[in-house]
């Protein structure tokens, strides 16, 4: 059960492996609240083992952030990313 005090509400990590080229990529999505109560969708992507890049979007409601998370996850799955 998630900790009620945790600012992280939803977290999803997807991976795409290309064994022929010896590469593995990740795409991480996380909905969180900052200290001021702002709802943020944090996207992080790059090669496995690296810090990668990060982009943050602000939403007025958690439901809108969840909808955006699902849209991003669906788009990445179409590109070949999958859950482990």
Biopython code that builds the backbone (N, CA, C, O; Angstrom):
import numpy as np
from Bio.PDB.StructureBuilder import StructureBuilder

atoms = [
    (1, "UNK", "N", (0.844, -1.178, 0.000)),
    (1, "UNK", "CA", (0.000, 0.000, 0.000)),
    (1, "UNK", "C", (0.893, 1.246, 0.000)),
    (1, "UNK", "O", (1.836, 1.328, 0.786)),
    (2, "UNK", "N", (0.601, 2.223, -0.881)),
    (2, "UNK", "CA", (1.433, 3.424, -0.923)),
    (2, "UNK", "C", (1.336, 4.232, 0.368)),
    (2, "UNK", "O", (0.302, 4.260, 1.034)),
    (3, "UNK", "N", (2.423, 4.873, 0.689)),
    (3, "UNK", "CA", (2.473, 5.730, 1.873)),
    (3, "UNK", "C", (1.659, 6.992, 1.604)),
    (3, "UNK", "O", (1.887, 7.662, 0.597)),
    (4, "UNK", "N", (0.721, 7.327, 2.475)),
    (4, "UNK", "CA", (-0.149, 8.492, 2.297)),
    (4, "UNK", "C", (0.651, 9.792, 2.324)),
    (4, "UNK", "O", (0.200, 10.802, 1.783)),
    (5, "UNK", "N", (1.822, 9.781, 2.939)),
    (5, "UNK", "CA", (2.643, 10.980, 3.012)),
    (5, "UNK", "C", (3.516, 11.168, 1.776)),
    (5, "UNK", "O", (4.104, 12.234, 1.592)),
    (6, "UNK", "N", (3.608, 10.155, 0.935)),
    (6, "UNK", "CA", (4.480, 10.226, -0.230)),
    (6, "UNK", "C", (3.932, 11.206, -1.260)),
    (6, "UNK", "O", (2.734, 11.196, -1.541)),
    (7, "UNK", "N", (4.793, 12.057, -1.830)),
    (7, "UNK", "CA", (4.331, 12.978, -2.864)),
    (7, "UNK", "C", (4.123, 12.283, -4.206)),
    (7, "UNK", "O", (3.528, 12.866, -5.112)),
    (8, "UNK", "N", (4.606, 11.040, -4.349)),
    (8, "UNK", "CA", (4.481, 10.313, -5.609)),
    (8, "UNK", "C", (3.171, 9.544, -5.620)),
    (8, "UNK", "O", (2.918, 8.716, -4.745)),
    (9, "UNK", "N", (2.337, 9.824, -6.622)),
    (9, "UNK", "CA", (1.035, 9.178, -6.715)),
    (9, "UNK", "C", (1.029, 8.017, -7.709)),
    (9, "UNK", "O", (0.457, 6.964, -7.424)),
    (10, "UNK", "N", (1.652, 8.196, -8.858)),
    (10, "UNK", "CA", (1.697, 7.165, -9.896)),
    (10, "UNK", "C", (3.092, 7.164, -10.496)),
    (10, "UNK", "O", (3.698, 8.218, -10.689)),
    (11, "UNK", "N", (3.602, 5.958, -10.792)),
    (11, "UNK", "CA", (4.924, 5.860, -11.396)),
    (11, "UNK", "C", (4.916, 4.689, -12.370)),
    (11, "UNK", "O", (4.487, 3.589, -12.024)),
    (12, "UNK", "N", (5.391, 4.928, -13.583)),
    (12, "UNK", "CA", (5.422, 3.904, -14.620)),
    (12, "UNK", "C", (6.764, 3.999, -15.335)),
    (12, "UNK", "O", (7.191, 5.085, -15.727)),
    (13, "UNK", "N", (7.428, 2.850, -15.504)),
    (13, "UNK", "CA", (8.692, 2.807, -16.235)),
    (13, "UNK", "C", (8.541, 1.807, -17.376)),
    (13, "UNK", "O", (8.138, 0.663, -17.167)),
    (14, "UNK", "N", (8.870, 2.257, -18.585)),
    (14, "UNK", "CA", (8.825, 1.416, -19.772)),
    (14, "UNK", "C", (10.242, 1.263, -20.324)),
    (14, "UNK", "O", (11.073, 2.158, -20.171)),
    (15, "UNK", "N", (10.512, 0.121, -20.968)),
    (15, "UNK", "CA", (11.837, -0.151, -21.520)),
    (15, "UNK", "C", (11.725, -0.578, -22.981)),
    (15, "UNK", "O", (10.720, -1.145, -23.409)),
    (16, "UNK", "N", (12.790, -0.287, -23.735)),
    (16, "UNK", "CA", (12.897, -0.778, -25.109)),
    (16, "UNK", "C", (14.327, -1.265, -25.294)),
    (16, "UNK", "O", (15.280, -0.512, -25.095)),
    (17, "UNK", "N", (14.470, -2.532, -25.677)),
    (17, "UNK", "CA", (15.791, -3.122, -25.855)),
    (17, "UNK", "C", (16.060, -3.387, -27.326)),
    (17, "UNK", "O", (15.173, -3.807, -28.069)),
    (18, "UNK", "N", (17.294, -3.137, -27.733)),
    (18, "UNK", "CA", (17.746, -3.438, -29.091)),
    (18, "UNK", "C", (19.034, -4.246, -28.961)),
    (18, "UNK", "O", (20.122, -3.671, -28.981)),
    (19, "UNK", "N", (18.929, -5.596, -28.826)),
    (19, "UNK", "CA", (20.118, -6.414, -28.591)),
    (19, "UNK", "C", (21.126, -6.374, -29.743)),
    (19, "UNK", "O", (22.327, -6.533, -29.522)),
    (20, "UNK", "N", (20.644, -6.161, -30.966)),
    (20, "UNK", "CA", (21.549, -6.119, -32.114)),
    (20, "UNK", "C", (22.537, -4.959, -31.997)),
    (20, "UNK", "O", (23.698, -5.090, -32.383)),
    (21, "UNK", "N", (22.082, -3.835, -31.470)),
    (21, "UNK", "CA", (22.948, -2.670, -31.305)),
    (21, "UNK", "C", (23.503, -2.563, -29.883)),
    (21, "UNK", "O", (24.302, -1.674, -29.591)),
    (22, "UNK", "N", (23.079, -3.466, -29.003)),
    (22, "UNK", "CA", (23.559, -3.441, -27.626)),
    (22, "UNK", "C", (23.066, -2.245, -26.839)),
    (22, "UNK", "O", (23.777, -1.727, -25.978)),
    (23, "UNK", "N", (21.840, -1.799, -27.134)),
    (23, "UNK", "CA", (21.280, -0.624, -26.458)),
    (23, "UNK", "C", (19.993, -0.976, -25.729)),
    (23, "UNK", "O", (19.257, -1.881, -26.124)),
    (24, "UNK", "N", (19.748, -0.251, -24.675)),
    (24, "UNK", "CA", (18.484, -0.345, -23.947)),
    (24, "UNK", "C", (18.092, 1.066, -23.538)),
    (24, "UNK", "O", (18.920, 1.827, -23.036)),
    (25, "UNK", "N", (16.832, 1.412, -23.753)),
    (25, "UNK", "CA", (16.329, 2.744, -23.427)),
    (25, "UNK", "C", (15.217, 2.619, -22.386)),
    (25, "UNK", "O", (14.604, 1.562, -22.237)),
    (26, "UNK", "N", (14.970, 3.710, -21.676)),
    (26, "UNK", "CA", (13.872, 3.742, -20.710)),
    (26, "UNK", "C", (13.038, 4.994, -20.935)),
    (26, "UNK", "O", (13.506, 5.979, -21.506)),
    (27, "UNK", "N", (11.806, 4.935, -20.478)),
    (27, "UNK", "CA", (10.894, 6.079, -20.483)),
    (27, "UNK", "C", (10.108, 5.991, -19.187)),
    (27, "UNK", "O", (9.354, 5.040, -18.983)),
    (28, "UNK", "N", (10.277, 6.970, -18.313)),
    (28, "UNK", "CA", (9.658, 6.965, -16.989)),
    (28, "UNK", "C", (8.623, 8.091, -16.902)),
    (28, "UNK", "O", (8.871, 9.212, -17.346)),
    (29, "UNK", "N", (7.468, 7.778, -16.328)),
    (29, "UNK", "CA", (6.400, 8.757, -16.106)),
    (29, "UNK", "C", (6.014, 8.718, -14.635)),
    (29, "UNK", "O", (5.846, 7.643, -14.059)),
    (30, "UNK", "N", (5.873, 9.895, -14.028)),
    (30, "UNK", "CA", (5.549, 9.952, -12.611)),
    (30, "UNK", "C", (4.664, 11.166, -12.332)),
    (30, "UNK", "O", (4.965, 12.277, -12.767)),
    (31, "UNK", "N", (3.579, 10.944, -11.608)),
    (31, "UNK", "CA", (2.728, 12.042, -11.138)),
    (31, "UNK", "C", (3.090, 12.283, -9.678)),
    (31, "UNK", "O", (3.109, 11.355, -8.868)),
    (32, "UNK", "N", (3.376, 13.536, -9.355)),
    (32, "UNK", "CA", (3.757, 13.874, -7.989)),
    (32, "UNK", "C", (3.197, 15.237, -7.608)),
    (32, "UNK", "O", (2.792, 16.024, -8.464)),
    (33, "UNK", "N", (3.183, 15.496, -6.315)),
    (33, "UNK", "CA", (2.845, 16.819, -5.785)),
    (33, "UNK", "C", (4.114, 17.400, -5.192)),
    (33, "UNK", "O", (4.847, 16.715, -4.478)),
    (34, "UNK", "N", (4.371, 18.670, -5.492)),
    (34, "UNK", "CA", (5.533, 19.303, -4.875)),
    (34, "UNK", "C", (5.137, 19.848, -3.497)),
    (34, "UNK", "O", (4.009, 19.644, -3.048)),
    (35, "UNK", "N", (6.043, 20.524, -2.844)),
    (35, "UNK", "CA", (5.787, 21.027, -1.495)),
    (35, "UNK", "C", (4.664, 22.056, -1.434)),
    (35, "UNK", "O", (4.081, 22.277, -0.373)),
    (36, "UNK", "N", (4.361, 22.682, -2.563)),
    (36, "UNK", "CA", (3.302, 23.694, -2.608)),
    (36, "UNK", "C", (1.962, 23.123, -3.063)),
    (36, "UNK", "O", (0.991, 23.864, -3.212)),
    (37, "UNK", "N", (1.905, 21.801, -3.285)),
    (37, "UNK", "CA", (0.663, 21.152, -3.682)),
    (37, "UNK", "C", (0.419, 21.130, -5.183)),
    (37, "UNK", "O", (-0.642, 20.688, -5.623)),
    (38, "UNK", "N", (1.367, 21.592, -5.972)),
    (38, "UNK", "CA", (1.230, 21.601, -7.426)),
    (38, "UNK", "C", (1.339, 20.180, -7.953)),
    (38, "UNK", "O", (2.228, 19.427, -7.554)),
    (39, "UNK", "N", (0.434, 19.817, -8.851)),
    (39, "UNK", "CA", (0.444, 18.485, -9.454)),
    (39, "UNK", "C", (1.321, 18.532, -10.686)),
    (39, "UNK", "O", (1.118, 19.352, -11.581)),
    (40, "UNK", "N", (2.312, 17.629, -10.722)),
    (40, "UNK", "CA", (3.293, 17.626, -11.804)),
    (40, "UNK", "C", (3.362, 16.246, -12.450)),
    (40, "UNK", "O", (3.308, 15.225, -11.764)),
    (41, "UNK", "N", (3.482, 16.226, -13.776)),
    (41, "UNK", "CA", (3.781, 15.003, -14.512)),
    (41, "UNK", "C", (5.242, 15.124, -14.930)),
    (41, "UNK", "O", (5.606, 16.009, -15.704)),
    (42, "UNK", "N", (6.065, 14.231, -14.415)),
    (42, "UNK", "CA", (7.501, 14.253, -14.698)),
    (42, "UNK", "C", (7.808, 13.127, -15.681)),
    (42, "UNK", "O", (7.535, 11.957, -15.409)),
    (43, "UNK", "N", (8.385, 13.499, -16.835)),
    (43, "UNK", "CA", (8.809, 12.515, -17.837)),
    (43, "UNK", "C", (10.329, 12.478, -17.838)),
    (43, "UNK", "O", (10.985, 13.519, -17.847)),
    (44, "UNK", "N", (10.876, 11.287, -17.828)),
    (44, "UNK", "CA", (12.314, 11.106, -17.855)),
    (44, "UNK", "C", (12.612, 10.009, -18.865)),
    (44, "UNK", "O", (11.966, 8.962, -18.847)),
    (45, "UNK", "N", (13.599, 10.238, -19.759)),
    (45, "UNK", "CA", (13.900, 9.248, -20.793)),
    (45, "UNK", "C", (15.373, 9.284, -21.144)),
    (45, "UNK", "O", (16.060, 10.281, -20.920)),
    (46, "UNK", "N", (15.850, 8.170, -21.702)),
    (46, "UNK", "CA", (17.243, 8.089, -22.123)),
    (46, "UNK", "C", (17.708, 6.651, -22.177)),
    (46, "UNK", "O", (16.900, 5.723, -22.191)),
    (47, "UNK", "N", (19.023, 6.472, -22.208)),
    (47, "UNK", "CA", (19.605, 5.138, -22.219)),
    (47, "UNK", "C", (19.675, 4.596, -20.797)),
    (47, "UNK", "O", (19.934, 5.346, -19.856)),
    (48, "UNK", "N", (19.445, 3.297, -20.637)),
    (48, "UNK", "CA", (19.537, 2.660, -19.327)),
    (48, "UNK", "C", (20.963, 2.844, -18.828)),
    (48, "UNK", "O", (21.921, 2.608, -19.564)),
    (49, "UNK", "N", (21.097, 3.264, -17.583)),
    (49, "UNK", "CA", (22.399, 3.517, -16.982)),
    (49, "UNK", "C", (22.809, 4.975, -17.023)),
    (49, "UNK", "O", (23.813, 5.355, -16.421)),
    (50, "UNK", "N", (22.035, 5.803, -17.732)),
    (50, "UNK", "CA", (22.335, 7.233, -17.784)),
    (50, "UNK", "C", (21.271, 8.007, -17.011)),
    (50, "UNK", "O", (20.216, 7.467, -16.680)),
    (51, "UNK", "N", (21.554, 9.254, -16.733)),
    (51, "UNK", "CA", (20.578, 10.116, -16.053)),
    (51, "UNK", "C", (19.405, 10.424, -16.978)),
    (51, "UNK", "O", (18.265, 10.538, -16.526)),
    (52, "UNK", "N", (19.683, 10.557, -18.264)),
    (52, "UNK", "CA", (18.634, 10.855, -19.231)),
    (52, "UNK", "C", (18.216, 12.313, -19.197)),
    (52, "UNK", "O", (18.875, 13.158, -18.591)),
    (53, "UNK", "N", (17.122, 12.579, -19.854)),
    (53, "UNK", "CA", (16.561, 13.930, -19.913)),
    (53, "UNK", "C", (15.261, 13.954, -19.130)),
    (53, "UNK", "O", (14.643, 12.916, -18.895)),
    (54, "UNK", "N", (14.853, 15.157, -18.727)),
    (54, "UNK", "CA", (13.634, 15.282, -17.924)),
    (54, "UNK", "C", (12.818, 16.479, -18.393)),
    (54, "UNK", "O", (13.357, 17.525, -18.752)),
    (55, "UNK", "N", (11.507, 16.294, -18.378)),
    (55, "UNK", "CA", (10.563, 17.361, -18.722)),
    (55, "UNK", "C", (9.437, 17.304, -17.696)),
    (55, "UNK", "O", (8.973, 16.221, -17.339)),
    (56, "UNK", "N", (8.998, 18.465, -17.222)),
    (56, "UNK", "CA", (7.933, 18.545, -16.212)),
    (56, "UNK", "C", (6.770, 19.336, -16.778)),
    (56, "UNK", "O", (6.960, 20.401, -17.365)),
    (57, "UNK", "N", (5.552, 18.806, -16.598)),
    (57, "UNK", "CA", (4.327, 19.510, -16.977)),
    (57, "UNK", "C", (3.488, 19.709, -15.715)),
    (57, "UNK", "O", (3.415, 18.820, -14.867)),
    (58, "UNK", "N", (2.863, 20.862, -15.595)),
    (58, "UNK", "CA", (2.016, 21.200, -14.453)),
    (58, "UNK", "C", (0.551, 21.031, -14.858)),
    (58, "UNK", "O", (0.158, 21.416, -15.960)),
    (59, "UNK", "N", (-0.261, 20.448, -13.956)),
    (59, "UNK", "CA", (-1.687, 20.242, -14.216)),
    (59, "UNK", "C", (-2.511, 20.773, -13.052)),
    (59, "UNK", "O", (-2.069, 20.720, -11.904)),
    (60, "UNK", "N", (-3.720, 21.290, -13.340)),
    (60, "UNK", "CA", (-4.566, 21.803, -12.253)),
    (60, "UNK", "C", (-5.220, 20.693, -11.431)),
    (60, "UNK", "O", (-5.540, 20.898, -10.260)),
    (61, "UNK", "N", (-5.425, 19.503, -12.041)),
    (61, "UNK", "CA", (-6.073, 18.393, -11.338)),
    (61, "UNK", "C", (-5.324, 17.095, -11.596)),
    (61, "UNK", "O", (-4.724, 16.919, -12.657)),
    (62, "UNK", "N", (-5.359, 16.190, -10.631)),
    (62, "UNK", "CA", (-4.670, 14.919, -10.765)),
    (62, "UNK", "C", (-5.268, 14.063, -11.885)),
    (62, "UNK", "O", (-4.537, 13.322, -12.543)),
    (63, "UNK", "N", (-6.567, 14.151, -12.110)),
    (63, "UNK", "CA", (-7.200, 13.375, -13.174)),
    (63, "UNK", "C", (-6.647, 13.761, -14.548)),
    (63, "UNK", "O", (-6.456, 12.897, -15.403)),
    (64, "UNK", "N", (-6.393, 15.038, -14.760)),
    (64, "UNK", "CA", (-5.822, 15.488, -16.030)),
    (64, "UNK", "C", (-4.397, 14.976, -16.191)),
    (64, "UNK", "O", (-3.995, 14.592, -17.290)),
    (65, "UNK", "N", (-3.642, 14.969, -15.119)),
    (65, "UNK", "CA", (-2.277, 14.449, -15.161)),
    (65, "UNK", "C", (-2.285, 12.947, -15.442)),
    (65, "UNK", "O", (-1.440, 12.453, -16.188)),
    (66, "UNK", "N", (-3.234, 12.217, -14.849)),
    (66, "UNK", "CA", (-3.355, 10.779, -15.092)),
    (66, "UNK", "C", (-3.716, 10.506, -16.545)),
    (66, "UNK", "O", (-3.204, 9.562, -17.149)),
    (67, "UNK", "N", (-4.589, 11.323, -17.102)),
    (67, "UNK", "CA", (-4.951, 11.172, -18.519)),
    (67, "UNK", "C", (-3.732, 11.404, -19.413)),
    (67, "UNK", "O", (-3.518, 10.662, -20.372)),
    (68, "UNK", "N", (-2.943, 12.415, -19.108)),
    (68, "UNK", "CA", (-1.725, 12.702, -19.877)),
    (68, "UNK", "C", (-0.709, 11.570, -19.727)),
    (68, "UNK", "O", (-0.037, 11.207, -20.693)),
    (69, "UNK", "N", (-0.596, 11.009, -18.516)),
    (69, "UNK", "CA", (0.314, 9.887, -18.291)),
    (69, "UNK", "C", (-0.077, 8.711, -19.184)),
    (69, "UNK", "O", (0.783, 8.109, -19.827)),
    (70, "UNK", "N", (-1.355, 8.384, -19.227)),
    (70, "UNK", "CA", (-1.820, 7.266, -20.060)),
    (70, "UNK", "C", (-1.584, 7.538, -21.539)),
    (70, "UNK", "O", (-1.214, 6.629, -22.281)),
    (71, "UNK", "N", (-1.793, 8.771, -21.977)),
    (71, "UNK", "CA", (-1.570, 9.127, -23.381)),
    (71, "UNK", "C", (-0.097, 8.959, -23.743)),
    (71, "UNK", "O", (0.224, 8.413, -24.798)),
    (72, "UNK", "N", (0.810, 9.430, -22.864)),
    (72, "UNK", "CA", (2.240, 9.264, -23.108)),
    (72, "UNK", "C", (2.621, 7.792, -23.110)),
    (72, "UNK", "O", (3.394, 7.357, -23.964)),
    (73, "UNK", "N", (2.091, 7.017, -22.167)),
    (73, "UNK", "CA", (2.409, 5.588, -22.086)),
    (73, "UNK", "C", (1.956, 4.863, -23.350)),
    (73, "UNK", "O", (2.692, 4.035, -23.886)),
    (74, "UNK", "N", (0.750, 5.169, -23.829)),
    (74, "UNK", "CA", (0.250, 4.539, -25.062)),
    (74, "UNK", "C", (1.130, 4.889, -26.254)),
    (74, "UNK", "O", (1.433, 4.027, -27.079)),
    (75, "UNK", "N", (1.543, 6.152, -26.351)),
    (75, "UNK", "CA", (2.398, 6.582, -27.459)),
    (75, "UNK", "C", (3.743, 5.855, -27.414)),
    (75, "UNK", "O", (4.254, 5.445, -28.457)),
    (76, "UNK", "N", (4.316, 5.692, -26.235)),
    (76, "UNK", "CA", (5.607, 5.006, -26.123)),
    (76, "UNK", "C", (5.475, 3.516, -26.399)),
    (76, "UNK", "O", (6.379, 2.913, -26.977)),
    (77, "UNK", "N", (4.364, 2.917, -25.995)),
    (77, "UNK", "CA", (4.144, 1.489, -26.290)),
    (77, "UNK", "C", (4.045, 1.258, -27.796)),
    (77, "UNK", "O", (4.503, 0.231, -28.296)),
    (78, "UNK", "N", (3.448, 2.209, -28.524)),
    (78, "UNK", "CA", (3.391, 2.094, -29.986)),
    (78, "UNK", "C", (4.790, 2.174, -30.602)),
    (78, "UNK", "O", (5.015, 1.652, -31.694)),
    (79, "UNK", "N", (5.725, 2.820, -29.912)),
    (79, "UNK", "CA", (7.100, 2.924, -30.396)),
    (79, "UNK", "C", (7.949, 1.703, -30.020)),
    (79, "UNK", "O", (9.125, 1.635, -30.378)),
    (80, "UNK", "N", (7.368, 0.757, -29.313)),
    (80, "UNK", "CA", (8.093, -0.459, -28.968)),
    (80, "UNK", "C", (8.513, -0.588, -27.525)),
    (80, "UNK", "O", (9.170, -1.565, -27.166)),
    (81, "UNK", "N", (8.155, 0.365, -26.685)),
    (81, "UNK", "CA", (8.470, 0.281, -25.258)),
    (81, "UNK", "C", (7.464, -0.656, -24.583)),
    (81, "UNK", "O", (6.316, -0.765, -25.013)),
    (82, "UNK", "N", (7.913, -1.327, -23.524)),
    (82, "UNK", "CA", (7.008, -2.219, -22.797)),
    (82, "UNK", "C", (7.402, -2.276, -21.327)),
    (82, "UNK", "O", (8.509, -1.890, -20.951)),
    (83, "UNK", "N", (6.480, -2.764, -20.503)),
    (83, "UNK", "CA", (6.751, -2.985, -19.081)),
    (83, "UNK", "C", (7.640, -4.219, -18.988)),
    (83, "UNK", "O", (7.655, -5.051, -19.895)),
    (84, "UNK", "N", (8.373, -4.331, -17.899)),
    (84, "UNK", "CA", (9.185, -5.533, -17.714)),
    (84, "UNK", "C", (8.376, -6.662, -17.187)),
    (84, "UNK", "O", (8.904, -7.753, -16.972)),
]
sb = StructureBuilder()
sb.init_structure("model")
sb.init_model(0)
sb.init_chain("A")
sb.init_seg("    ")
for serial, (resi, resn, name, xyz) in enumerate(atoms, 1):
    if name == "N":
        sb.init_residue(resn, " ", resi, " ")
    sb.init_atom(name, np.array(xyz, "f"), 0.0, 1.0, " ", f" {name:<3s}", serial, name[0])
structure = sb.get_structure()
